Amino acid sequence: MRAFIFLVGFGSAVAGGISTLAYLNLFVNGVDLKGYLLFILKRPECYLLPIGLLIVASSIYTPDGKKSSN
């Protein structure tokens, strides 16, 4: 189950990262950094990057609930 959650988070982060990088072409049209950041904050697909990173981090760092037999 943990691997599935990891892969879902990874896929979301990749999709969001590709969208965020694709919008870097706005700089060619004369948009400054502030305009770029305001634009990607309005795009829902760009939210997949931080959401995916949180899902990946949570799938890695949450304890699995198994007790060790020391």
N, CA and C atoms as a LAMMPS dump frame, in Angstrom:
ITEM: TIMESTEP
0
ITEM: NUMBER OF ATOMS
210
ITEM: BOX BOUNDS ff ff ff
-5.0000000000000000e+02 5.0000000000000000e+02
-5.0000000000000000e+02 5.0000000000000000e+02
-5.0000000000000000e+02 5.0000000000000000e+02
ITEM: ATOMS id mol type element x y z
1 1 1 N 0.82 -1.191 0
2 1 2 C 0 0 0
3 1 3 C 0.871 1.264 0
4 2 1 N 1.964 1.201 0.754
5 2 2 C 2.861 2.364 0.828
6 2 3 C 3.483 2.661 -0.538
7 3 1 N 3.823 1.632 -1.287
8 3 2 C 4.411 1.83 -2.615
9 3 3 C 3.398 2.462 -3.571
10 4 1 N 2.138 2.07 -3.455
11 4 2 C 1.092 2.66 -4.298
12 4 3 C 0.932 4.146 -3.993
13 5 1 N 0.912 4.503 -2.714
14 5 2 C 0.791 5.91 -2.328
15 5 3 C 2.001 6.69 -2.821
16 6 1 N 3.179 6.088 -2.715
17 6 2 C 4.382 6.735 -3.214
18 6 3 C 4.282 7.008 -4.707
19 7 1 N 3.83 6.023 -5.461
20 7 2 C 3.736 6.183 -6.917
21 7 3 C 2.672 7.204 -7.316
22 8 1 N 1.57 7.256 -6.587
23 8 2 C 0.552 8.27 -6.863
24 8 3 C 1.124 9.663 -6.604
25 9 1 N 1.835 9.822 -5.488
26 9 2 C 2.459 11.107 -5.185
27 9 3 C 3.516 11.484 -6.201
28 10 1 N 4.3 10.508 -6.61
29 10 2 C 5.346 10.769 -7.602
30 10 3 C 4.735 11.196 -8.935
31 11 1 N 3.683 10.522 -9.356
32 11 2 C 3.021 10.882 -10.612
33 11 3 C 2.415 12.275 -10.554
34 12 1 N 1.824 12.613 -9.42
35 12 2 C 1.26 13.953 -9.261
36 12 3 C 2.351 15.014 -9.29
37 13 1 N 3.463 14.742 -8.613
38 13 2 C 4.56 15.707 -8.596
39 13 3 C 5.151 15.895 -9.992
40 14 1 N 5.257 14.833 -10.743
41 14 2 C 5.781 14.937 -12.105
42 14 3 C 4.833 15.747 -12.989
43 15 1 N 3.546 15.473 -12.891
44 15 2 C 2.574 16.214 -13.701
45 15 3 C 2.585 17.698 -13.344
46 16 1 N 2.635 18.01 -12.07
47 16 2 C 2.675 19.407 -11.652
48 16 3 C 3.978 20.081 -12.032
49 17 1 N 5.091 19.354 -11.937
50 17 2 C 6.382 19.917 -12.311
51 17 3 C 6.48 20.205 -13.796
52 18 1 N 5.929 19.321 -14.6
53 18 2 C 5.946 19.54 -16.046
54 18 3 C 5.099 20.759 -16.407
55 19 1 N 3.952 20.901 -15.765
56 19 2 C 3.111 22.071 -16.03
57 19 3 C 3.811 23.355 -15.614
58 20 1 N 4.444 23.328 -14.448
59 20 2 C 5.141 24.519 -13.961
60 20 3 C 6.3 24.885 -14.884
61 21 1 N 7.035 23.895 -15.345
62 21 2 C 8.146 24.162 -16.267
63 21 3 C 7.657 24.613 -17.637
64 22 1 N 6.535 24.087 -18.067
65 22 2 C 6.013 24.484 -19.375
66 22 3 C 5.608 25.951 -19.387
67 23 1 N 5.134 26.435 -18.248
68 23 2 C 4.735 27.837 -18.178
69 23 3 C 5.928 28.783 -18.092
70 24 1 N 7.135 28.251 -18.021
71 24 2 C 8.312 29.114 -18.073
72 24 3 C 8.44 29.822 -19.416
73 25 1 N 7.724 29.324 -20.423
74 25 2 C 7.73 29.981 -21.73
75 25 3 C 7.094 31.359 -21.679
76 26 1 N 6.422 31.683 -20.595
77 26 2 C 5.839 33.017 -20.471
78 26 3 C 6.914 34.09 -20.391
79 27 1 N 8.105 33.722 -19.927
80 27 2 C 9.195 34.697 -19.856
81 27 3 C 9.599 35.191 -21.243
82 28 1 N 9.42 34.356 -22.246
83 28 2 C 9.747 34.748 -23.617
84 28 3 C 8.813 35.862 -24.083
85 29 1 N 7.592 35.847 -23.575
86 29 2 C 6.607 36.854 -23.966
87 29 3 C 6.71 38.135 -23.154
88 30 1 N 7.704 38.231 -22.277
89 30 2 C 7.919 39.467 -21.545
90 30 3 C 7.301 39.507 -20.154
91 31 1 N 6.873 38.391 -19.644
92 31 2 C 6.302 38.352 -18.302
93 31 3 C 7.45 38.318 -17.3
94 32 1 N 7.345 39.115 -16.226
95 32 2 C 8.397 39.111 -15.213
96 32 3 C 8.121 38.01 -14.183
97 33 1 N 9.008 37.879 -13.196
98 33 2 C 8.905 36.807 -12.212
99 33 3 C 7.63 36.924 -11.378
100 34 1 N 7.271 38.138 -11.008
101 34 2 C 6.056 38.343 -10.218
102 34 3 C 4.818 37.919 -11.007
103 35 1 N 4.768 38.289 -12.268
104 35 2 C 3.648 37.898 -13.118
105 35 3 C 3.579 36.392 -13.308
106 36 1 N 4.748 35.753 -13.441
107 36 2 C 4.807 34.304 -13.587
108 36 3 C 4.271 33.615 -12.341
109 37 1 N 4.729 34.059 -11.178
110 37 2 C 4.28 33.443 -9.932
111 37 3 C 2.789 33.644 -9.713
112 38 1 N 2.287 34.826 -10.035
113 38 2 C 0.849 35.064 -9.918
114 38 3 C 0.063 34.19 -10.888
115 39 1 N 0.619 33.954 -12.072
116 39 2 C -0.068 33.121 -13.062
117 39 3 C -0.133 31.672 -12.609
118 40 1 N 0.995 31.118 -12.137
119 40 2 C 0.966 29.698 -11.766
120 40 3 C 0.182 29.467 -10.478
121 41 1 N 0.013 30.496 -9.659
122 41 2 C -0.838 30.336 -8.477
123 41 3 C -2.31 30.218 -8.849
124 42 1 N -2.67 30.679 -10.037
125 42 2 C -4.058 30.597 -10.505
126 42 3 C -4.344 29.301 -11.255
127 43 1 N -3.308 28.568 -11.626
128 43 2 C -3.493 27.347 -12.417
129 43 3 C -3.617 26.136 -11.499
130 44 1 N -4.713 25.39 -11.565
131 44 2 C -4.893 24.245 -10.657
132 44 3 C -3.905 23.106 -10.889
133 45 1 N -3.439 22.939 -12.117
134 45 2 C -2.516 21.832 -12.371
135 45 3 C -1.145 22.067 -11.748
136 46 1 N -0.819 23.305 -11.46
137 46 2 C 0.464 23.588 -10.811
138 46 3 C 0.451 23.217 -9.335
139 47 1 N -0.731 23.066 -8.749
140 47 2 C -0.821 22.636 -7.358
141 47 3 C -0.498 21.159 -7.188
142 48 1 N -0.425 20.423 -8.277
143 48 2 C -0.084 19.007 -8.176
144 48 3 C 1.353 18.785 -7.706
145 49 1 N 2.243 19.719 -7.999
146 49 2 C 3.64 19.576 -7.581
147 49 3 C 3.783 19.563 -6.064
148 50 1 N 3.323 20.581 -5.332
149 50 2 C 3.488 20.505 -3.876
150 50 3 C 2.658 19.401 -3.228
151 51 1 N 1.473 19.132 -3.783
152 51 2 C 0.646 18.055 -3.23
153 51 3 C 1.343 16.718 -3.412
154 52 1 N 1.893 16.486 -4.598
155 52 2 C 2.619 15.242 -4.855
156 52 3 C 3.841 15.093 -3.974
157 53 1 N 4.565 16.185 -3.757
158 53 2 C 5.738 16.12 -2.877
159 53 3 C 5.34 15.799 -1.444
160 54 1 N 4.224 16.342 -0.987
161 54 2 C 3.745 16.013 0.358
162 54 3 C 3.322 14.556 0.475
163 55 1 N 2.688 14.035 -0.554
164 55 2 C 2.277 12.63 -0.536
165 55 3 C 3.498 11.719 -0.528
166 56 1 N 4.5 12.043 -1.335
167 56 2 C 5.733 11.239 -1.36
168 56 3 C 6.418 11.282 -0.006
169 57 1 N 6.54 12.467 0.568
170 57 2 C 7.195 12.593 1.869
171 57 3 C 6.43 11.843 2.948
172 58 1 N 5.111 11.932 2.907
173 58 2 C 4.337 11.222 3.924
174 58 3 C 4.425 9.712 3.751
175 59 1 N 4.515 9.233 2.521
176 59 2 C 4.631 7.789 2.32
177 59 3 C 6.002 7.272 2.747
178 60 1 N 7.01 8.128 2.718
179 60 2 C 8.347 7.707 3.125
180 60 3 C 8.529 7.791 4.632
181 61 1 N 8.064 8.889 5.231
182 61 2 C 8.406 9.176 6.616
183 61 3 C 7.374 8.766 7.656
184 62 1 N 6.191 8.315 7.256
185 62 2 C 5.24 7.862 8.267
186 62 3 C 5.638 6.47 8.739
187 63 1 N 5.51 6.223 10.025
188 63 2 C 5.849 4.89 10.521
189 63 3 C 4.859 3.852 9.997
190 64 1 N 5.331 2.654 9.81
191 64 2 C 4.497 1.611 9.231
192 64 3 C 3.638 0.874 10.263
193 65 1 N 3.85 1.127 11.526
194 65 2 C 3.021 0.519 12.56
195 65 3 C 3.5 -0.831 13.026
196 66 1 N 4.537 -1.362 12.415
197 66 2 C 5.078 -2.639 12.836
198 66 3 C 6.027 -2.422 14.005
199 67 1 N 5.911 -3.282 14.996
200 67 2 C 6.792 -3.18 16.154
201 67 3 C 8.028 -4.043 15.919
202 68 1 N 9.171 -3.486 16.282
203 68 2 C 10.403 -4.264 16.136
204 68 3 C 10.552 -5.185 17.329
205 69 1 N 11.133 -6.333 17.109
206 69 2 C 11.296 -7.335 18.173
207 69 3 C 12.728 -7.314 18.673
208 70 1 N 13.032 -6.314 19.479
209 70 2 C 14.385 -6.191 20.065
210 70 3 C 14.468 -6.897 21.361
